[in-house]
Amino acid sequence: MTLRKKKKKKGLSQAELGNRVGLKQTTISQYESGSRTPTLAMAKKLSDVLEISLDDFFRSILFQNEI
């Protein structure tokens, strides 16, 4: 499952997810498109908000970059 789908499953918009972790909506968009990769610390924050493991988070980023 991609980062975008995980975010939507939690009922969050890009802006809402960004607000919860201290990022702009545009940065979340870049993560979703694969044009930018989060740091390990930010990936941990995002995975906590999305209530997924860090492994699942990175799998979602790898998977979406292959689409």
mmCIF file as Biopython writes it, N, C-alpha, C and O atoms, coordinates in Angstrom:
data_model
#
loop_
_atom_site.group_PDB
_atom_site.id
_atom_site.type_symbol
_atom_site.label_atom_id
_atom_site.label_alt_id
_atom_site.label_comp_id
_atom_site.label_asym_id
_atom_site.label_entity_id
_atom_site.label_seq_id
_atom_site.pdbx_PDB_ins_code
_atom_site.Cartn_x
_atom_site.Cartn_y
_atom_site.Cartn_z
_atom_site.occupancy
_atom_site.B_iso_or_equiv
_atom_site.auth_seq_id
_atom_site.auth_asym_id
_atom_site.pdbx_PDB_model_num
ATOM 1   N N  . MET A ? 1  ? 0.859  -1.179 0.000   1.0 0.0 1  A 1 
ATOM 2   C CA . MET A ? 1  ? 0.000  0.000  0.000   1.0 0.0 1  A 1 
ATOM 3   C C  . MET A ? 1  ? 0.901  1.236  0.000   1.0 0.0 1  A 1 
ATOM 4   O O  . MET A ? 1  ? 1.892  1.290  0.728   1.0 0.0 1  A 1 
ATOM 5   N N  . THR A ? 2  ? 0.556  2.207  -0.805  1.0 0.0 2  A 1 
ATOM 6   C CA . THR A ? 2  ? 1.374  3.408  -0.927  1.0 0.0 2  A 1 
ATOM 7   C C  . THR A ? 2  ? 1.139  4.360  0.249   1.0 0.0 2  A 1 
ATOM 8   O O  . THR A ? 2  ? 0.165  4.236  0.991   1.0 0.0 2  A 1 
ATOM 9   N N  . LEU A ? 3  ? 2.054  5.301  0.390   1.0 0.0 3  A 1 
ATOM 10  C CA . LEU A ? 3  ? 1.924  6.316  1.433   1.0 0.0 3  A 1 
ATOM 11  C C  . LEU A ? 3  ? 0.600  7.065  1.279   1.0 0.0 3  A 1 
ATOM 12  O O  . LEU A ? 3  ? -0.081 7.334  2.268   1.0 0.0 3  A 1 
ATOM 13  N N  . ARG A ? 4  ? 0.243  7.396  0.060   1.0 0.0 4  A 1 
ATOM 14  C CA . ARG A ? 4  ? -1.008 8.121  -0.204  1.0 0.0 4  A 1 
ATOM 15  C C  . ARG A ? 4  ? -2.208 7.318  0.312   1.0 0.0 4  A 1 
ATOM 16  O O  . ARG A ? 4  ? -3.100 7.876  0.950   1.0 0.0 4  A 1 
ATOM 17  N N  . LYS A ? 5  ? -2.229 6.026  0.041   1.0 0.0 5  A 1 
ATOM 18  C CA . LYS A ? 5  ? -3.344 5.187  0.484   1.0 0.0 5  A 1 
ATOM 19  C C  . LYS A ? 5  ? -3.376 5.043  2.000   1.0 0.0 5  A 1 
ATOM 20  O O  . LYS A ? 5  ? -4.450 5.029  2.600   1.0 0.0 5  A 1 
ATOM 21  N N  . LYS A ? 6  ? -2.210 4.938  2.617   1.0 0.0 6  A 1 
ATOM 22  C CA . LYS A ? 6  ? -2.152 4.842  4.075   1.0 0.0 6  A 1 
ATOM 23  C C  . LYS A ? 6  ? -2.679 6.123  4.719   1.0 0.0 6  A 1 
ATOM 24  O O  . LYS A ? 6  ? -3.389 6.082  5.723   1.0 0.0 6  A 1 
ATOM 25  N N  . LYS A ? 7  ? -2.318 7.256  4.123   1.0 0.0 7  A 1 
ATOM 26  C CA . LYS A ? 7  ? -2.785 8.556  4.619   1.0 0.0 7  A 1 
ATOM 27  C C  . LYS A ? 7  ? -4.296 8.665  4.484   1.0 0.0 7  A 1 
ATOM 28  O O  . LYS A ? 7  ? -4.978 9.088  5.417   1.0 0.0 7  A 1 
ATOM 29  N N  . LYS A ? 8  ? -4.809 8.290  3.345   1.0 0.0 8  A 1 
ATOM 30  C CA . LYS A ? 8  ? -6.256 8.365  3.120   1.0 0.0 8  A 1 
ATOM 31  C C  . LYS A ? 8  ? -7.012 7.399  4.025   1.0 0.0 8  A 1 
ATOM 32  O O  . LYS A ? 8  ? -8.105 7.711  4.496   1.0 0.0 8  A 1 
ATOM 33  N N  . LYS A ? 9  ? -6.432 6.233  4.267   1.0 0.0 9  A 1 
ATOM 34  C CA . LYS A ? 9  ? -7.060 5.245  5.152   1.0 0.0 9  A 1 
ATOM 35  C C  . LYS A ? 9  ? -7.245 5.823  6.559   1.0 0.0 9  A 1 
ATOM 36  O O  . LYS A ? 9  ? -8.212 5.500  7.248   1.0 0.0 9  A 1 
ATOM 37  N N  . LYS A ? 10 ? -6.313 6.676  6.972   1.0 0.0 10 A 1 
ATOM 38  C CA . LYS A ? 10 ? -6.418 7.343  8.273   1.0 0.0 10 A 1 
ATOM 39  C C  . LYS A ? 10 ? -7.328 8.567  8.218   1.0 0.0 10 A 1 
ATOM 40  O O  . LYS A ? 10 ? -7.584 9.198  9.244   1.0 0.0 10 A 1 
ATOM 41  N N  . GLY A ? 11 ? -7.817 8.905  7.021   1.0 0.0 11 A 1 
ATOM 42  C CA . GLY A ? 11 ? -8.711 10.051 6.868   1.0 0.0 11 A 1 
ATOM 43  C C  . GLY A ? 11 ? -8.007 11.395 6.944   1.0 0.0 11 A 1 
ATOM 44  O O  . GLY A ? 11 ? -8.594 12.394 7.357   1.0 0.0 11 A 1 
ATOM 45  N N  . LEU A ? 12 ? -6.748 11.409 6.542   1.0 0.0 12 A 1 
ATOM 46  C CA . LEU A ? 12 ? -5.957 12.639 6.624   1.0 0.0 12 A 1 
ATOM 47  C C  . LEU A ? 12 ? -5.687 13.207 5.232   1.0 0.0 12 A 1 
ATOM 48  O O  . LEU A ? 12 ? -5.481 12.465 4.271   1.0 0.0 12 A 1 
ATOM 49  N N  . SER A ? 13 ? -5.691 14.508 5.148   1.0 0.0 13 A 1 
ATOM 50  C CA . SER A ? 13 ? -5.248 15.183 3.926   1.0 0.0 13 A 1 
ATOM 51  C C  . SER A ? 13 ? -3.732 15.383 4.023   1.0 0.0 13 A 1 
ATOM 52  O O  . SER A ? 13 ? -3.138 15.147 5.076   1.0 0.0 13 A 1 
ATOM 53  N N  . GLN A ? 14 ? -3.120 15.810 2.944   1.0 0.0 14 A 1 
ATOM 54  C CA . GLN A ? 14 ? -1.693 16.118 2.986   1.0 0.0 14 A 1 
ATOM 55  C C  . GLN A ? 14 ? -1.409 17.207 4.019   1.0 0.0 14 A 1 
ATOM 56  O O  . GLN A ? 14 ? -0.445 17.117 4.780   1.0 0.0 14 A 1 
ATOM 57  N N  . ALA A ? 15 ? -2.247 18.221 4.037   1.0 0.0 15 A 1 
ATOM 58  C CA . ALA A ? 15 ? -2.056 19.337 4.977   1.0 0.0 15 A 1 
ATOM 59  C C  . ALA A ? 15 ? -2.196 18.871 6.417   1.0 0.0 15 A 1 
ATOM 60  O O  . ALA A ? 15 ? -1.414 19.275 7.278   1.0 0.0 15 A 1 
ATOM 61  N N  . GLU A ? 16 ? -3.187 18.022 6.689   1.0 0.0 16 A 1 
ATOM 62  C CA . GLU A ? 16 ? -3.388 17.536 8.063   1.0 0.0 16 A 1 
ATOM 63  C C  . GLU A ? 16 ? -2.211 16.678 8.526   1.0 0.0 16 A 1 
ATOM 64  O O  . GLU A ? 16 ? -1.741 16.816 9.655   1.0 0.0 16 A 1 
ATOM 65  N N  . LEU A ? 17 ? -1.744 15.801 7.655   1.0 0.0 17 A 1 
ATOM 66  C CA . LEU A ? 17 ? -0.590 14.976 8.005   1.0 0.0 17 A 1 
ATOM 67  C C  . LEU A ? 17 ? 0.629  15.857 8.235   1.0 0.0 17 A 1 
ATOM 68  O O  . LEU A ? 17 ? 1.372  15.664 9.198   1.0 0.0 17 A 1 
ATOM 69  N N  . GLY A ? 18 ? 0.826  16.815 7.355   1.0 0.0 18 A 1 
ATOM 70  C CA . GLY A ? 18 ? 1.946  17.737 7.515   1.0 0.0 18 A 1 
ATOM 71  C C  . GLY A ? 18 ? 1.887  18.498 8.833   1.0 0.0 18 A 1 
ATOM 72  O O  . GLY A ? 18 ? 2.900  18.642 9.517   1.0 0.0 18 A 1 
ATOM 73  N N  . ASN A ? 19 ? 0.702  18.985 9.189   1.0 0.0 19 A 1 
ATOM 74  C CA . ASN A ? 19 ? 0.543  19.713 10.450  1.0 0.0 19 A 1 
ATOM 75  C C  . ASN A ? 19 ? 0.893  18.851 11.650  1.0 0.0 19 A 1 
ATOM 76  O O  . ASN A ? 19 ? 1.474  19.339 12.619  1.0 0.0 19 A 1 
ATOM 77  N N  . ARG A ? 20 ? 0.547  17.586 11.593  1.0 0.0 20 A 1 
ATOM 78  C CA . ARG A ? 20 ? 0.800  16.685 12.731  1.0 0.0 20 A 1 
ATOM 79  C C  . ARG A ? 20 ? 2.281  16.395 12.937  1.0 0.0 20 A 1 
ATOM 80  O O  . ARG A ? 20 ? 2.708  16.064 14.043  1.0 0.0 20 A 1 
ATOM 81  N N  . VAL A ? 21 ? 3.066  16.521 11.862  1.0 0.0 21 A 1 
ATOM 82  C CA . VAL A ? 21 ? 4.496  16.224 11.984  1.0 0.0 21 A 1 
ATOM 83  C C  . VAL A ? 21 ? 5.384  17.457 11.777  1.0 0.0 21 A 1 
ATOM 84  O O  . VAL A ? 21 ? 6.610  17.354 11.812  1.0 0.0 21 A 1 
ATOM 85  N N  . GLY A ? 22 ? 4.771  18.605 11.565  1.0 0.0 22 A 1 
ATOM 86  C CA . GLY A ? 22 ? 5.534  19.842 11.422  1.0 0.0 22 A 1 
ATOM 87  C C  . GLY A ? 22 ? 6.104  20.082 10.037  1.0 0.0 22 A 1 
ATOM 88  O O  . GLY A ? 22 ? 7.169  20.684 9.897   1.0 0.0 22 A 1 
ATOM 89  N N  . LEU A ? 23 ? 5.397  19.611 9.006   1.0 0.0 23 A 1 
ATOM 90  C CA . LEU A ? 23 ? 5.835  19.820 7.626   1.0 0.0 23 A 1 
ATOM 91  C C  . LEU A ? 23 ? 4.762  20.557 6.835   1.0 0.0 23 A 1 
ATOM 92  O O  . LEU A ? 23 ? 3.601  20.619 7.239   1.0 0.0 23 A 1 
ATOM 93  N N  . LYS A ? 24 ? 5.174  21.113 5.701   1.0 0.0 24 A 1 
ATOM 94  C CA . LYS A ? 24 ? 4.222  21.751 4.795   1.0 0.0 24 A 1 
ATOM 95  C C  . LYS A ? 24 ? 3.547  20.684 3.941   1.0 0.0 24 A 1 
ATOM 96  O O  . LYS A ? 24 ? 4.079  19.590 3.751   1.0 0.0 24 A 1 
ATOM 97  N N  . GLN A ? 25 ? 2.383  21.018 3.438   1.0 0.0 25 A 1 
ATOM 98  C CA . GLN A ? 25 ? 1.636  20.116 2.557   1.0 0.0 25 A 1 
ATOM 99  C C  . GLN A ? 25 ? 2.472  19.743 1.338   1.0 0.0 25 A 1 
ATOM 100 O O  . GLN A ? 25 ? 2.414  18.608 0.867   1.0 0.0 25 A 1 
ATOM 101 N N  . THR A ? 26 ? 3.245  20.693 0.830   1.0 0.0 26 A 1 
ATOM 102 C CA . THR A ? 26 ? 4.044  20.433 -0.370  1.0 0.0 26 A 1 
ATOM 103 C C  . THR A ? 26 ? 5.099  19.353 -0.125  1.0 0.0 26 A 1 
ATOM 104 O O  . THR A ? 26 ? 5.420  18.576 -1.024  1.0 0.0 26 A 1 
ATOM 105 N N  . THR A ? 27 ? 5.628  19.310 1.079   1.0 0.0 27 A 1 
ATOM 106 C CA . THR A ? 27 ? 6.627  18.282 1.403   1.0 0.0 27 A 1 
ATOM 107 C C  . THR A ? 27 ? 5.979  16.904 1.427   1.0 0.0 27 A 1 
ATOM 108 O O  . THR A ? 27 ? 6.555  15.939 0.927   1.0 0.0 27 A 1 
ATOM 109 N N  . ILE A ? 28 ? 4.777  16.806 2.008   1.0 0.0 28 A 1 
ATOM 110 C CA . ILE A ? 28 ? 4.052  15.532 2.014   1.0 0.0 28 A 1 
ATOM 111 C C  . ILE A ? 28 ? 3.777  15.106 0.577   1.0 0.0 28 A 1 
ATOM 112 O O  . ILE A ? 28 ? 3.914  13.929 0.241   1.0 0.0 28 A 1 
ATOM 113 N N  . SER A ? 29 ? 3.392  16.051 -0.268  1.0 0.0 29 A 1 
ATOM 114 C CA . SER A ? 29 ? 3.147  15.761 -1.676  1.0 0.0 29 A 1 
ATOM 115 C C  . SER A ? 29 ? 4.404  15.212 -2.351  1.0 0.0 29 A 1 
ATOM 116 O O  . SER A ? 29 ? 4.325  14.274 -3.144  1.0 0.0 29 A 1 
ATOM 117 N N  . GLN A ? 30 ? 5.547  15.788 -2.042  1.0 0.0 30 A 1 
ATOM 118 C CA . GLN A ? 30 ? 6.809  15.317 -2.617  1.0 0.0 30 A 1 
ATOM 119 C C  . GLN A ? 30 ? 7.140  13.902 -2.134  1.0 0.0 30 A 1 
ATOM 120 O O  . GLN A ? 30 ? 7.655  13.091 -2.904  1.0 0.0 30 A 1 
ATOM 121 N N  . TYR A ? 31 ? 6.850  13.603 -0.874  1.0 0.0 31 A 1 
ATOM 122 C CA . TYR A ? 31 ? 7.055  12.239 -0.368  1.0 0.0 31 A 1 
ATOM 123 C C  . TYR A ? 31 ? 6.154  11.268 -1.116  1.0 0.0 31 A 1 
ATOM 124 O O  . TYR A ? 31 ? 6.584  10.175 -1.486  1.0 0.0 31 A 1 
ATOM 125 N N  . GLU A ? 32 ? 4.915  11.661 -1.337  1.0 0.0 32 A 1 
ATOM 126 C CA . GLU A ? 32 ? 3.961  10.792 -2.023  1.0 0.0 32 A 1 
ATOM 127 C C  . GLU A ? 32 ? 4.353  10.549 -3.479  1.0 0.0 32 A 1 
ATOM 128 O O  . GLU A ? 32 ? 4.151  9.453  -4.002  1.0 0.0 32 A 1 
ATOM 129 N N  . SER A ? 33 ? 4.905  11.559 -4.127  1.0 0.0 33 A 1 
ATOM 130 C CA . SER A ? 33 ? 5.279  11.421 -5.538  1.0 0.0 33 A 1 
ATOM 131 C C  . SER A ? 33 ? 6.626  10.737 -5.719  1.0 0.0 33 A 1 
ATOM 132 O O  . SER A ? 33 ? 6.969  10.311 -6.822  1.0 0.0 33 A 1 
ATOM 133 N N  . GLY A ? 34 ? 7.383  10.632 -4.642  1.0 0.0 34 A 1 
ATOM 134 C CA . GLY A ? 34 ? 8.698  10.006 -4.732  1.0 0.0 34 A 1 
ATOM 135 C C  . GLY A ? 34 ? 9.810  10.953 -5.127  1.0 0.0 34 A 1 
ATOM 136 O O  . GLY A ? 34 ? 10.945 10.523 -5.331  1.0 0.0 34 A 1 
ATOM 137 N N  . SER A ? 35 ? 9.504  12.243 -5.239  1.0 0.0 35 A 1 
ATOM 138 C CA . SER A ? 35 ? 10.536 13.205 -5.617  1.0 0.0 35 A 1 
ATOM 139 C C  . SER A ? 35 ? 11.404 13.620 -4.424  1.0 0.0 35 A 1 
ATOM 140 O O  . SER A ? 35 ? 12.417 14.299 -4.589  1.0 0.0 35 A 1 
ATOM 141 N N  . ARG A ? 36 ? 10.997 13.208 -3.236  1.0 0.0 36 A 1 
ATOM 142 C CA . ARG A ? 36 ? 11.738 13.526 -2.020  1.0 0.0 36 A 1 
ATOM 143 C C  . ARG A ? 36 ? 11.556 12.367 -1.049  1.0 0.0 36 A 1 
ATOM 144 O O  . ARG A ? 36 ? 10.492 11.749 -1.008  1.0 0.0 36 A 1 
ATOM 145 N N  . THR A ? 37 ? 12.595 12.070 -0.266  1.0 0.0 37 A 1 
ATOM 146 C CA . THR A ? 37 ? 12.544 10.992 0.720   1.0 0.0 37 A 1 
ATOM 147 C C  . THR A ? 37 ? 12.749 11.581 2.109   1.0 0.0 37 A 1 
ATOM 148 O O  . THR A ? 37 ? 13.654 12.392 2.308   1.0 0.0 37 A 1 
ATOM 149 N N  . PRO A ? 38 ? 11.922 11.185 3.071   1.0 0.0 38 A 1 
ATOM 150 C CA . PRO A ? 38 ? 12.069 11.729 4.423   1.0 0.0 38 A 1 
ATOM 151 C C  . PRO A ? 38 ? 13.318 11.201 5.119   1.0 0.0 38 A 1 
ATOM 152 O O  . PRO A ? 38 ? 13.818 10.123 4.798   1.0 0.0 38 A 1 
ATOM 153 N N  . THR A ? 39 ? 13.807 11.976 6.074   1.0 0.0 39 A 1 
ATOM 154 C CA . THR A ? 39 ? 14.889 11.503 6.932   1.0 0.0 39 A 1 
ATOM 155 C C  . THR A ? 39 ? 14.341 10.371 7.803   1.0 0.0 39 A 1 
ATOM 156 O O  . THR A ? 39 ? 13.128 10.177 7.887   1.0 0.0 39 A 1 
ATOM 157 N N  . LEU A ? 40 ? 15.215 9.647  8.430   1.0 0.0 40 A 1 
ATOM 158 C CA . LEU A ? 40 ? 14.783 8.568  9.311   1.0 0.0 40 A 1 
ATOM 159 C C  . LEU A ? 40 ? 13.934 9.117  10.458  1.0 0.0 40 A 1 
ATOM 160 O O  . LEU A ? 40 ? 12.923 8.518  10.824  1.0 0.0 40 A 1 
ATOM 161 N N  . ALA A ? 41 ? 14.338 10.245 11.018  1.0 0.0 41 A 1 
ATOM 162 C CA . ALA A ? 41 ? 13.572 10.850 12.124  1.0 0.0 41 A 1 
ATOM 163 C C  . ALA A ? 41 ? 12.172 11.252 11.659  1.0 0.0 41 A 1 
ATOM 164 O O  . ALA A ? 41 ? 11.198 11.038 12.381  1.0 0.0 41 A 1 
ATOM 165 N N  . MET A ? 42 ? 12.062 11.827 10.474  1.0 0.0 42 A 1 
ATOM 166 C CA . MET A ? 42 ? 10.751 12.228 9.964   1.0 0.0 42 A 1 
ATOM 167 C C  . MET A ? 42 ? 9.927  11.001 9.592   1.0 0.0 42 A 1 
ATOM 168 O O  . MET A ? 42 ? 8.714  10.984 9.800   1.0 0.0 42 A 1 
ATOM 169 N N  . ALA A ? 43 ? 10.564 9.988  9.050   1.0 0.0 43 A 1 
ATOM 170 C CA . ALA A ? 43 ? 9.851  8.751  8.723   1.0 0.0 43 A 1 
ATOM 171 C C  . ALA A ? 43 ? 9.244  8.147  9.988   1.0 0.0 43 A 1 
ATOM 172 O O  . ALA A ? 43 ? 8.131  7.621  9.954   1.0 0.0 43 A 1 
ATOM 173 N N  . LYS A ? 44 ? 9.968  8.221  11.095  1.0 0.0 44 A 1 
ATOM 174 C CA . LYS A ? 44 ? 9.448  7.705  12.371  1.0 0.0 44 A 1 
ATOM 175 C C  . LYS A ? 44 ? 8.222  8.506  12.803  1.0 0.0 44 A 1 
ATOM 176 O O  . LYS A ? 44 ? 7.225  7.923  13.228  1.0 0.0 44 A 1 
ATOM 177 N N  . LYS A ? 45 ? 8.283  9.831  12.699  1.0 0.0 45 A 1 
ATOM 178 C CA . LYS A ? 45 ? 7.135  10.664 13.062  1.0 0.0 45 A 1 
ATOM 179 C C  . LYS A ? 45 ? 5.927  10.330 12.190  1.0 0.0 45 A 1 
ATOM 180 O O  . LYS A ? 45 ? 4.811  10.189 12.690  1.0 0.0 45 A 1 
ATOM 181 N N  . LEU A ? 46 ? 6.158  10.204 10.894  1.0 0.0 46 A 1 
ATOM 182 C CA . LEU A ? 46 ? 5.069  9.901  9.971   1.0 0.0 46 A 1 
ATOM 183 C C  . LEU A ? 46 ? 4.479  8.520  10.253  1.0 0.0 46 A 1 
ATOM 184 O O  . LEU A ? 46 ? 3.259  8.352  10.247  1.0 0.0 46 A 1 
ATOM 185 N N  . SER A ? 47 ? 5.331  7.544  10.497  1.0 0.0 47 A 1 
ATOM 186 C CA . SER A ? 47 ? 4.827  6.198  10.777  1.0 0.0 47 A 1 
ATOM 187 C C  . SER A ? 47 ? 4.037  6.169  12.077  1.0 0.0 47 A 1 
ATOM 188 O O  . SER A ? 47 ? 3.056  5.434  12.191  1.0 0.0 47 A 1 
ATOM 189 N N  . ASP A ? 48 ? 4.455  6.961  13.056  1.0 0.0 48 A 1 
ATOM 190 C CA . ASP A ? 48 ? 3.699  7.043  14.316  1.0 0.0 48 A 1 
ATOM 191 C C  . ASP A ? 48 ? 2.308  7.616  14.080  1.0 0.0 48 A 1 
ATOM 192 O O  . ASP A ? 48 ? 1.323  7.081  14.589  1.0 0.0 48 A 1 
ATOM 193 N N  . VAL A ? 49 ? 2.219  8.692  13.317  1.0 0.0 49 A 1 
ATOM 194 C CA . VAL A ? 49 ? 0.919  9.313  13.023  1.0 0.0 49 A 1 
ATOM 195 C C  . VAL A ? 49 ? 0.034  8.359  12.234  1.0 0.0 49 A 1 
ATOM 196 O O  . VAL A ? 49 ? -1.169 8.273  12.482  1.0 0.0 49 A 1 
ATOM 197 N N  . LEU A ? 50 ? 0.626  7.644  11.285  1.0 0.0 50 A 1 
ATOM 198 C CA . LEU A ? 50 ? -0.140 6.728  10.449  1.0 0.0 50 A 1 
ATOM 199 C C  . LEU A ? 50 ? -0.401 5.386  11.139  1.0 0.0 50 A 1 
ATOM 200 O O  . LEU A ? 50 ? -1.124 4.534  10.623  1.0 0.0 50 A 1 
ATOM 201 N N  . GLU A ? 51 ? 0.202  5.221  12.313  1.0 0.0 51 A 1 
ATOM 202 C CA . GLU A ? 51 ? 0.058  3.992  13.111  1.0 0.0 51 A 1 
ATOM 203 C C  . GLU A ? 51 ? 0.465  2.751  12.320  1.0 0.0 51 A 1 
ATOM 204 O O  . GLU A ? 51 ? -0.259 1.758  12.249  1.0 0.0 51 A 1 
ATOM 205 N N  . ILE A ? 52 ? 1.655  2.851  11.731  1.0 0.0 52 A 1 
ATOM 206 C CA . ILE A ? 52 ? 2.246  1.723  11.015  1.0 0.0 52 A 1 
ATOM 207 C C  . ILE A ? 52 ? 3.696  1.583  11.481  1.0 0.0 52 A 1 
ATOM 208 O O  . ILE A ? 52 ? 4.266  2.512  12.053  1.0 0.0 52 A 1 
ATOM 209 N N  . SER A ? 53 ? 4.276  0.427  11.233  1.0 0.0 53 A 1 
ATOM 210 C CA . SER A ? 53 ? 5.676  0.234  11.605  1.0 0.0 53 A 1 
ATOM 211 C C  . SER A ? 53 ? 6.572  1.028  10.657  1.0 0.0 53 A 1 
ATOM 212 O O  . SER A ? 53 ? 6.172  1.389  9.550   1.0 0.0 53 A 1 
ATOM 213 N N  . LEU A ? 54 ? 7.770  1.285  11.111  1.0 0.0 54 A 1 
ATOM 214 C CA . LEU A ? 54 ? 8.739  1.993  10.270  1.0 0.0 54 A 1 
ATOM 215 C C  . LEU A ? 54 ? 9.050  1.154  9.031   1.0 0.0 54 A 1 
ATOM 216 O O  . LEU A ? 54 ? 9.238  1.703  7.945   1.0 0.0 54 A 1 
ATOM 217 N N  . ASP A ? 55 ? 9.108  -0.171 9.183   1.0 0.0 55 A 1 
ATOM 218 C CA . ASP A ? 55 ? 9.315  -1.055 8.030   1.0 0.0 55 A 1 
ATOM 219 C C  . ASP A ? 55 ? 8.200  -0.882 7.003   1.0 0.0 55 A 1 
ATOM 220 O O  . ASP A ? 55 ? 8.469  -0.757 5.808   1.0 0.0 55 A 1 
ATOM 221 N N  . ASP A ? 56 ? 6.955  -0.875 7.461   1.0 0.0 56 A 1 
ATOM 222 C CA . ASP A ? 56 ? 5.827  -0.690 6.546   1.0 0.0 56 A 1 
ATOM 223 C C  . ASP A ? 56 ? 5.879  0.679  5.871   1.0 0.0 56 A 1 
ATOM 224 O O  . ASP A ? 56 ? 5.544  0.816  4.695   1.0 0.0 56 A 1 
ATOM 225 N N  . PHE A ? 57 ? 6.302  1.683  6.629   1.0 0.0 57 A 1 
ATOM 226 C CA . PHE A ? 57 ? 6.410  3.028  6.055   1.0 0.0 57 A 1 
ATOM 227 C C  . PHE A ? 57 ? 7.386  3.028  4.881   1.0 0.0 57 A 1 
ATOM 228 O O  . PHE A ? 57 ? 7.073  3.538  3.805   1.0 0.0 57 A 1 
ATOM 229 N N  . PHE A ? 58 ? 8.580  2.451  5.096   1.0 0.0 58 A 1 
ATOM 230 C CA . PHE A ? 58 ? 9.571  2.448  4.030   1.0 0.0 58 A 1 
ATOM 231 C C  . PHE A ? 58 ? 9.151  1.551  2.874   1.0 0.0 58 A 1 
ATOM 232 O O  . PHE A ? 58 ? 9.465  1.850  1.722   1.0 0.0 58 A 1 
ATOM 233 N N  . ARG A ? 59 ? 8.455  0.469  3.154   1.0 0.0 59 A 1 
ATOM 234 C CA . ARG A ? 59 ? 7.920  -0.354 2.070   1.0 0.0 59 A 1 
ATOM 235 C C  . ARG A ? 59 ? 6.932  0.449  1.226   1.0 0.0 59 A 1 
ATOM 236 O O  . ARG A ? 59 ? 6.904  0.322  0.002   1.0 0.0 59 A 1 
ATOM 237 N N  . SER A ? 60 ? 6.114  1.283  1.893   1.0 0.0 60 A 1 
ATOM 238 C CA . SER A ? 60 ? 5.132  2.076  1.151   1.0 0.0 60 A 1 
ATOM 239 C C  . SER A ? 60 ? 5.828  3.079  0.242   1.0 0.0 60 A 1 
ATOM 240 O O  . SER A ? 60 ? 5.346  3.352  -0.857  1.0 0.0 60 A 1 
ATOM 241 N N  . ILE A ? 61 ? 6.941  3.623  0.678   1.0 0.0 61 A 1 
ATOM 242 C CA . ILE A ? 61 ? 7.688  4.572  -0.154  1.0 0.0 61 A 1 
ATOM 243 C C  . ILE A ? 61 ? 8.356  3.841  -1.312  1.0 0.0 61 A 1 
ATOM 244 O O  . ILE A ? 61 ? 8.330  4.328  -2.442  1.0 0.0 61 A 1 
ATOM 245 N N  . LEU A ? 62 ? 8.947  2.691  -1.052  1.0 0.0 62 A 1 
ATOM 246 C CA . LEU A ? 62 ? 9.577  1.925  -2.126  1.0 0.0 62 A 1 
ATOM 247 C C  . LEU A ? 62 ? 8.545  1.475  -3.146  1.0 0.0 62 A 1 
ATOM 248 O O  . LEU A ? 62 ? 8.793  1.543  -4.350  1.0 0.0 62 A 1 
ATOM 249 N N  . PHE A ? 63 ? 7.386  1.012  -2.678  1.0 0.0 63 A 1 
ATOM 250 C CA . PHE A ? 63 ? 6.334  0.539  -3.555  1.0 0.0 63 A 1 
ATOM 251 C C  . PHE A ? 63 ? 5.815  1.663  -4.453  1.0 0.0 63 A 1 
ATOM 252 O O  . PHE A ? 63 ? 5.625  1.460  -5.652  1.0 0.0 63 A 1 
ATOM 253 N N  . GLN A ? 64 ? 5.587  2.836  -3.884  1.0 0.0 64 A 1 
ATOM 254 C CA . GLN A ? 64 ? 5.023  3.924  -4.689  1.0 0.0 64 A 1 
ATOM 255 C C  . GLN A ? 64 ? 6.020  4.412  -5.728  1.0 0.0 64 A 1 
ATOM 256 O O  . GLN A ? 64 ? 5.612  4.921  -6.772  1.0 0.0 64 A 1 
ATOM 257 N N  . ASN A ? 65 ? 7.319  4.271  -5.472  1.0 0.0 65 A 1 
ATOM 258 C CA . ASN A ? 65 ? 8.305  4.705  -6.453  1.0 0.0 65 A 1 
ATOM 259 C C  . ASN A ? 65 ? 8.409  3.739  -7.622  1.0 0.0 65 A 1 
ATOM 260 O O  . ASN A ? 65 ? 8.981  4.086  -8.656  1.0 0.0 65 A 1 
ATOM 261 N N  . GLU A ? 66 ? 7.871  2.535  -7.482  1.0 0.0 66 A 1 
ATOM 262 C CA . GLU A ? 66 ? 7.891  1.557  -8.558  1.0 0.0 66 A 1 
ATOM 263 C C  . GLU A ? 66 ? 6.649  1.639  -9.440  1.0 0.0 66 A 1 
ATOM 264 O O  . GLU A ? 66 ? 6.596  0.997  -10.489 1.0 0.0 66 A 1 
ATOM 265 N N  . ILE A ? 67 ? 5.658  2.413  -9.035  1.0 0.0 67 A 1 
ATOM 266 C CA . ILE A ? 67 ? 4.403  2.524  -9.799  1.0 0.0 67 A 1 
ATOM 267 C C  . ILE A ? 67 ? 4.598  3.412  -11.008 1.0 0.0 67 A 1 
ATOM 268 O O  . ILE A ? 67 ? 3.658  3.627  -11.773 1.0 0.0 67 A 1 
#
